[in-house]
Amino acid sequence: MVQSGDDHLFVGSFLDVTEEVMAQRKLAMIRELGRKAILLRDIRRVA
């Protein structure tokens, strides 16, 4: 907070992390599919 005379001003910033979150979710799904494929040893049964 910054005070200028009788006024109080708030300074902030925003960062949109939507793309990063979506990429992390996709990567998690890829890892899970890979784990299932390794455990099943048959890619036809993964999905």
C-alpha positions, 0 to 999 in steps of 0.5 A: 500500500502506498499513501499519497496525501490523504489517499491510499493506493494499492499496487498489485500485479496479475499473472495468467498461469492458465496455459501452464496449468493446462500443460501440467495437466496434459503432462500428468495424463501422459505420465499416467497413460505411460505408467498404465502401458508399462504395467499392462504391457499391452497398449490396446488395453490402456484406454 
